[in-house]
Amino acid sequence: MAETQTPARPVPPAARREPPTAPARRRPARATAGTARLAALLVSPTLLVLGVVVLYPTLVALKQSLYGTRGLDPKTGFVEDSEPFVGLQNFAAIFGEAGARFWNAFWNTTFLTATTVLLETLIGVAMALIMHRAFRGRALVRASILIPWAIPTAVTGLLWRWIFHSDGIANALIGHQVLWTTEGFHAKAAVIIADVWKTAPFVGLLVLAGLQVIPNEVYEAARIDGAGVLRRFRHITLPLVKPALLVAVLFRTLDALRMFDLPYILIGAQKTSVETLSMLAQDQAANVRFGPASAYAVILFVYVFLIALAFVRLLGADLVGDDGRPARRRRRLPRRTQGVAA
């Protein structure tokens, strides 16, 4: 006779037991708090210096921009000993007839920044590629390229003022007399040439640092696959050097927006063709008009801040992720799940 088999009873859900999983390790609260305190202690000197050097002058300039200039009060007919409170009148004046000089300085600043940064980026990348190649005398070429960047800006302005003199080397080379240091577009060209000559090596130095971390095996593999020079530069060099290049362009943009000493020494003060926002603020302060000068300085600060914010948001988005968010780590499946998935 066949043995009768009793059917297996279903196991209730409450009786089912999942295999025990190892609890997630958490750092002790004391260790986390101690690390946070140590980090705050190490960063506090830097924050203190930034507060004294940056935050306090910015707040003082913002307060000063709300006051007018000492002088005769048209209402009372008396000379005021203190600066009158005018509110936002200094800011509103740039939208009136008196704002023509401000907008001229604003567009000069924007034009000089865009032109110089573009040329410095192109020439700096070319310099970095030259300094990165292995050839005899490379150290001498690197030193000669970096010398202009090491020269102080005031000395650079005096040097190029001598070059752009009416009887200088520039006119001798082109065979035509041009008054470079007077009003006109040639004054802008003189400032652009001098600034590019001085600061393009800075961009080249940062790009060179990015080139030196690219392994040679990548270029060898591309060369074996038949990629030419332009194709290797487009698909290998530019993508891998992009972080260093973006940092260089950002630093140069922020520095060019505050351009003052080079056009001031090379061309001169109160020149409509090259007057920047920094030069305008300095001229107002030199004429004891601290309220308008502070207003121009605050506007320049906001302009630089917005450019930096837009630069980081738009061009620096791919450094943290395709959608602008940090890339998430892939979850590691438990061992049992990995075995089933396999």
Secondary structure in CASP SS format (residue, H / E / C, confidence):
PFRMAT SS
TARGET T0000
AUTHOR 0000-0000-0000
METHOD secondary structure of the structure
MODEL  1
M C 1.00
A C 1.00
E C 1.00
T C 1.00
Q C 1.00
T C 1.00
P C 1.00
A C 1.00
R C 1.00
P C 1.00
V C 1.00
P C 1.00
P H 1.00
A H 1.00
A H 1.00
R C 1.00
R C 1.00
E C 1.00
P C 1.00
P C 1.00
T C 1.00
A C 1.00
P C 1.00
A C 1.00
R C 1.00
R C 1.00
R C 1.00
P C 1.00
A H 1.00
R H 1.00
A H 1.00
T H 1.00
A H 1.00
G H 1.00
T H 1.00
A H 1.00
R H 1.00
L H 1.00
A H 1.00
A H 1.00
L H 1.00
L H 1.00
V H 1.00
S H 1.00
P H 1.00
T H 1.00
L H 1.00
L H 1.00
V H 1.00
L H 1.00
G H 1.00
V H 1.00
V H 1.00
V H 1.00
L H 1.00
Y H 1.00
P H 1.00
T H 1.00
L H 1.00
V H 1.00
A H 1.00
L H 1.00
K H 1.00
Q H 1.00
S C 1.00
L C 1.00
Y E 1.00
G C 1.00
T C 1.00
R C 1.00
G C 1.00
L E 1.00
D C 1.00
P C 1.00
K C 1.00
T C 1.00
G C 1.00
F C 1.00
V E 1.00
E C 1.00
D C 1.00
S C 1.00
E C 1.00
P C 1.00
F E 1.00
V C 1.00
G C 1.00
L C 1.00
Q H 1.00
N H 1.00
F H 1.00
A H 1.00
A H 1.00
I H 1.00
F H 1.00
G C 1.00
E H 1.00
A H 1.00
G H 1.00
A H 1.00
R H 1.00
F H 1.00
W H 1.00
N H 1.00
A H 1.00
F H 1.00
W H 1.00
N H 1.00
T H 1.00
T H 1.00
F H 1.00
L H 1.00
T H 1.00
A H 1.00
T H 1.00
T H 1.00
V H 1.00
L H 1.00
L H 1.00
E H 1.00
T H 1.00
L H 1.00
I H 1.00
G H 1.00
V H 1.00
A H 1.00
M H 1.00
A H 1.00
L H 1.00
I H 1.00
M H 1.00
H H 1.00
R C 1.00
A C 1.00
F C 1.00
R C 1.00
G C 1.00
R H 1.00
A H 1.00
L H 1.00
V H 1.00
R H 1.00
A H 1.00
S H 1.00
I H 1.00
L H 1.00
I H 1.00
P H 1.00
W H 1.00
A H 1.00
I C 1.00
P C 1.00
T H 1.00
A H 1.00
V H 1.00
T H 1.00
G H 1.00
L H 1.00
L H 1.00
W H 1.00
R H 1.00
W H 1.00
I H 1.00
F C 1.00
H C 1.00
S C 1.00
D C 1.00
G C 1.00
I H 1.00
A H 1.00
N H 1.00
A H 1.00
L H 1.00
I H 1.00
G C 1.00
H C 1.00
Q C 1.00
V C 1.00
L C 1.00
W C 1.00
T C 1.00
T C 1.00
E C 1.00
G C 1.00
F H 1.00
H H 1.00
A H 1.00
K H 1.00
A H 1.00
A H 1.00
V H 1.00
I H 1.00
I H 1.00
A H 1.00
D H 1.00
V H 1.00
W H 1.00
K H 1.00
T H 1.00
A H 1.00
P H 1.00
F H 1.00
V H 1.00
G H 1.00
L H 1.00
L H 1.00
V H 1.00
L H 1.00
A H 1.00
G H 1.00
L H 1.00
Q C 1.00
V C 1.00
I C 1.00
P C 1.00
N H 1.00
E H 1.00
V H 1.00
Y H 1.00
E H 1.00
A H 1.00
A H 1.00
R H 1.00
I H 1.00
D C 1.00
G C 1.00
A C 1.00
G C 1.00
V H 1.00
L H 1.00
R H 1.00
R H 1.00
F H 1.00
R H 1.00
H H 1.00
I H 1.00
T H 1.00
L H 1.00
P H 1.00
L H 1.00
V H 1.00
K H 1.00
P H 1.00
A H 1.00
L H 1.00
L H 1.00
V H 1.00
A H 1.00
V H 1.00
L H 1.00
F H 1.00
R H 1.00
T H 1.00
L H 1.00
D H 1.00
A H 1.00
L H 1.00
R C 1.00
M C 1.00
F C 1.00
D H 1.00
L H 1.00
P H 1.00
Y H 1.00
I H 1.00
L H 1.00
I C 1.00
G C 1.00
A C 1.00
Q C 1.00
K C 1.00
T C 1.00
S C 1.00
V C 1.00
E C 1.00
T C 1.00
L H 1.00
S H 1.00
M H 1.00
L H 1.00
A H 1.00
Q H 1.00
D H 1.00
Q H 1.00
A H 1.00
A H 1.00
N C 1.00
V C 1.00
R C 1.00
F H 1.00
G H 1.00
P H 1.00
A H 1.00
S H 1.00
A H 1.00
Y H 1.00
A H 1.00
V H 1.00
I H 1.00
L H 1.00
F H 1.00
V H 1.00
Y H 1.00
V H 1.00
F H 1.00
L H 1.00
I H 1.00
A H 1.00
L H 1.00
A H 1.00
F H 1.00
V H 1.00
R H 1.00
L H 1.00
L C 1.00
G C 1.00
A H 1.00
D H 1.00
L H 1.00
V C 1.00
G C 1.00
D C 1.00
D C 1.00
G C 1.00
R C 1.00
P C 1.00
A C 1.00
R C 1.00
R C 1.00
R C 1.00
R C 1.00
R C 1.00
L C 1.00
P C 1.00
R H 1.00
R H 1.00
T H 1.00
Q H 1.00
G H 1.00
V H 1.00
A H 1.00
A C 1.00
END
